[in-house]
Amino acid sequence: MNNTFTFSFLFLIVAIVASRIVSERALKQLSIEEKGTLLDSFSGYRLYNTIVILGLFVVYFVAINYFPQSYSLLTLIFIVLFFAVSITISVLSYKKLKALNMPENYIKSFLASMAIQYAGVLIVFLPMAWRAFQY
């Protein structure tokens, strides 16, 4: 099982790097004004999203330490909440990009980047969910 987690985290790292490459290439195609608009519009958003996601992880790890007998349920709740929050953030970001009239190619790259990230996260969470239900 340890090899599965090692593989899944390596896959996640590769997915994050690939996602960043897609994002950076898309950014290079934006004008200076579009980049400024993007940066201004998402500045507080990025901090808030990071805090929410990190908060979920902290609550999860504290909860499984205090309630190890509920590991399976807590893991399921964590995974569902993580994807619910992540998908909500992605949908809101997509809507914001549309509202800012960002170029369609940039929006497509954003969606591709998100899909790559979700694939990486899913590969990490599948073994985690599997392990949770082995208890």
C-alpha positions as CSV (number, residue, x, y, z in Angstrom):
1,M,0.0,0.0,0.0
2,N,2.9,2.3,0.7
3,N,4.0,2.1,-3.0
4,T,0.5,3.2,-4.0
5,F,0.7,6.3,-1.9
6,T,4.2,7.1,-3.2
7,F,3.0,6.6,-6.8
8,S,-0.1,8.7,-6.2
9,F,1.9,11.6,-4.7
10,L,4.4,11.5,-7.5
11,F,1.6,11.6,-10.0
12,L,0.1,14.6,-8.1
13,I,3.5,16.4,-8.4
14,V,3.6,15.7,-12.1
15,A,0.0,16.9,-12.5
16,I,0.7,20.1,-10.6
17,V,3.8,20.8,-12.8
18,A,1.9,20.0,-16.0
19,S,-1.0,22.2,-14.8
20,R,1.5,25.1,-14.1
21,I,3.0,24.7,-17.6
22,V,-0.4,25.0,-19.2
23,S,-1.2,28.0,-17.0
24,E,2.1,29.8,-17.7
25,R,1.8,29.3,-21.5
26,A,-1.7,30.7,-21.4
27,L,-0.6,33.7,-19.4
28,K,2.1,34.5,-22.0
29,Q,-0.6,34.9,-24.6
30,L,-2.5,37.6,-22.6
31,S,-1.8,41.3,-23.1
32,I,-0.3,43.4,-20.3
33,E,-3.7,44.9,-19.6
34,E,-5.4,41.5,-19.4
35,K,-2.7,40.2,-17.1
36,G,-3.2,43.2,-14.8
37,T,-6.9,42.7,-14.8
38,L,-6.5,39.1,-14.0
39,L,-4.0,39.8,-11.2
40,D,-6.2,42.5,-9.6
41,S,-9.4,40.5,-9.9
42,F,-8.0,37.3,-8.3
43,S,-5.6,38.8,-5.7
44,G,-7.8,38.3,-2.6
45,Y,-9.4,35.2,-4.1
46,R,-6.2,33.2,-4.1
47,L,-5.5,33.9,-0.4
48,Y,-9.0,33.0,0.6
49,N,-9.0,29.8,-1.4
50,T,-5.7,28.7,0.0
51,I,-6.9,29.3,3.6
52,V,-10.1,27.3,3.0
53,I,-8.3,24.3,1.5
54,L,-5.5,24.3,4.1
55,G,-8.2,24.7,6.8
56,L,-9.9,21.5,5.5
57,F,-6.7,19.6,5.7
58,V,-5.9,20.8,9.3
59,V,-9.5,20.0,10.5
60,Y,-9.2,16.5,8.8
61,F,-5.9,15.7,10.4
62,V,-6.9,16.9,13.8
63,A,-10.2,15.0,13.6
64,I,-8.6,11.7,12.6
65,N,-6.2,12.0,15.5
66,Y,-8.9,12.8,18.0
67,F,-11.4,10.3,16.6
68,P,-9.4,7.5,15.0
69,Q,-12.4,5.1,15.4
70,S,-14.2,7.3,12.8
71,Y,-11.4,7.3,10.3
72,S,-13.5,6.0,7.4
73,L,-16.4,8.4,7.9
74,L,-14.0,11.4,8.5
75,T,-12.1,10.5,5.3
76,L,-15.2,10.2,3.3
77,I,-16.5,13.6,4.6
78,F,-13.1,15.2,3.9
79,I,-12.9,13.9,0.4
80,V,-16.5,15.1,-0.4
81,L,-15.9,18.5,1.2
82,F,-12.5,18.9,-0.6
83,F,-14.1,18.2,-4.0
84,A,-17.1,20.3,-3.2
85,V,-15.0,23.3,-2.2
86,S,-12.5,22.8,-5.1
87,I,-15.3,22.5,-7.7
88,T,-17.0,25.6,-6.3
89,I,-13.8,27.6,-6.4
90,S,-13.2,26.4,-10.0
91,V,-16.8,27.3,-11.1
92,L,-16.5,30.7,-9.5
93,S,-13.1,31.3,-11.1
94,Y,-14.6,30.3,-14.5
95,K,-17.5,32.7,-14.1
96,K,-15.1,35.5,-13.1
97,L,-13.0,34.9,-16.1
98,K,-16.1,35.0,-18.3
99,A,-17.2,38.2,-16.6
100,L,-13.8,39.8,-17.2
101,N,-14.1,38.9,-20.9
102,M,-10.8,37.0,-20.9
103,P,-9.9,35.5,-24.3
104,E,-11.5,32.1,-25.0
105,N,-8.1,30.5,-25.5
106,Y,-7.1,31.5,-22.0
107,I,-10.4,30.2,-20.5
108,K,-9.8,26.9,-22.3
109,S,-6.3,26.7,-20.9
110,F,-7.7,27.4,-17.4
111,L,-10.2,24.5,-17.8
112,A,-7.4,22.2,-19.1
113,S,-5.2,23.2,-16.1
114,M,-8.0,22.5,-13.7
115,A,-8.7,19.1,-15.3
116,I,-5.0,18.2,-14.9
117,Q,-5.0,19.2,-11.3
118,Y,-8.2,17.3,-10.6
119,A,-6.7,14.2,-12.2
120,G,-3.7,14.5,-9.9
121,V,-5.8,15.0,-6.8
122,L,-8.1,12.1,-7.7
123,I,-5.2,9.8,-8.0
124,V,-4.1,10.8,-4.5
125,F,-7.6,10.5,-3.0
126,L,-8.6,7.1,-4.6
127,P,-6.1,5.1,-2.5
128,M,-6.9,7.2,0.5
129,A,-10.6,6.4,0.1
130,W,-9.9,2.7,-0.6
131,R,-7.8,2.6,2.6
132,A,-10.5,4.3,4.6
133,F,-12.9,1.5,3.8
134,Q,-10.5,-1.2,4.6
135,Y,-10.9,-0.4,8.3
